[in-house]
Amino acid sequence: MITINSNAVIHWENQKARCALGKGGLCLAANKCEGDGATPMGRYTLRRLLYRADRLKAPNSQLPCRALRRDDGWCDDPLDNAYNRPVMRPYPASHEAMWREDHVYDLIGILSHNDSPPTAGLGSAIFMHLARPDYPPTQGCIALNESDLRAMFAFADRKTPKQIG
């Protein structure tokens, strides 16, 4: 079990680490709205990992993993059929670029929030990713430093529950 509490501390195995949460705080998953900046509380799994092979080595993990491509995107348009799903850029609907100039998406874990199937407007692109220096709030994701994120990914598999809140 991996747990994340409202004090922005993540616990797994015998370890704990600081993390950044959404600028909108924690919210019940059923109350999550696209663009609210909140981190949805609930129990999730990690679906897969992505990483920037030109910047980092692949993480050690039992989770499915692949290198990011320059054309990777993630649809955040609640009116689009690909809402809360990966897309190839360019893409006609609103989407987030996964290949970024900053480093926050150099290592990403895709959480199972609102993906089976996605419900329009209930939130998209809730990831575990790299934290910026000083851990400023995210747009709703959970962010850790690289060594902690790698250690947590090494511990987790697809069945390891992640409890937020």
N, C-alpha and C positions, 0 to 999 in steps of 0.2 A: 504494500500500500504506500502510496505517495500522498501526502497531505499538504495543503497550502492554507494558511490561516490569514485572517484579516490584518494581522501585524506584518504581513509580507515576509513570512518565513516558510520555507518549504522543507519538509522532513521526508526522508526515505532511508530505509535500512537503518544504520546507526549514524546517519549524517543529517545535518541541517544546514541551510544556507539562506542568505538574504535573497530576496527577489523583488522585482517591481511588478505592481498590479496596475489595473486600469485607472486612468485619471478620474473616472466616474465611480470609483470604489467597487465594492462587490454588490451584485444584485442576484436575485433569484433567477435561475435560467429561464423560467416562464415569463419573467418580466423584462428580459433582455430585449433591447431594440437596436436595430442597425444604427451605428453612429453615435451611440450614447456614451462610449468610452468606458463602459463598465465591464468588469471581469465577471462572467457568469458563474455562480456557485453551482455545485452539483458533482456528480461522479462521472468521470470521463476515462477514456483510454487514449493512448497514443496510437494513431493509425500508421504513421510512417515518418521518416526523417528525410530532410533535404539539406544539402550543404553546398557551399561554393568551393568547388574543387580547385579553382585557380587561387584560392586564399587559404584553405584549410584542408587537412587530411580528413578522410571519412571517419565518422564516429565509430567507436567500438560498441556495437549494440546487436541485440537479437531482433530488433525491429527492421522492417523493410526500409531500405535506404537507397537514395539515388542522388546524383549530382544535379544541381540546378542548371537550367539552360537559360540563355539570355532572353528567350521568348516566353518564359514561364510567367503566368499571371494568376490571379485569384479573383473571381467575380464577386463583387459586393453590391450588385444591383438587384434588389428584391423582386423586380419585375422581369428579370431575365431567367430563362430556363436553366442556366448554368449557375444560378445563385449559390454561393458558398461551395463552389467547386473550382478545381484548377482549370485554367483556360490557356490557350496559346495567344500571345500578343503578336501583332495588334489584335484587339478584340473590340467589337462595336459597342458593347455595354460597359458601364462603369466597372473598373477592376483595379486591383493593386498589382504593381510590378513586384515580382519576387526577386529579381536580379536588381540589386540596389547599389548605389554608390557608397552609402554608409555601410556599416558592418552588422547591423542588427539581424539581418536575415542570412548571414553567412552560415548559420547553423539553426535549423528549424525543426520542431516537432509539431506535427499536425494533430490537434486535439479533436475528439469526436463530438464536439459541441455542434448541435443543429445540423447533422449531416445524414441522418438515416430515417426518412428523407429530410432535406432542408425545408424549413418553413419560412416563407417569405417574410422578411423583416425581423426575424428572431435573432439576428446576429450572424456575422460571417467572419472568416479569417481569424479565429481564435487559436493562436499558436503559442508554443513555448519557443522563445528565441533569445538571442544574446541581448544583455542589458547594455544600455549606454553608460558612460562613466557617471558616477553618483546616483545611479538607479532612478532616474526621473520616471514618472508614471507613463504607462503605455496607452494605447488606444483600446485596451481590453485584454491584451495578451498577458502572459506571465514571462518575465525576462530575468535571466540569471547570467552570471559571468561565465566565460567559456569553460573553465575547469569544473565548475559545479554542474553546468548543463551536460557536459560530457560524462561526468560521474553518474548523474541521474539517468541519462540515456543508456549507459552501460548496465545499470541496475534493472531498468524497465523492460518489459516485453509487452506484446499486444493485450495480454490479459491483466496486467498490473493496473489496478484501479487508481485513479488520481482523484482525490477528494478536495474540492475547492470550497472553502468557507466552512 
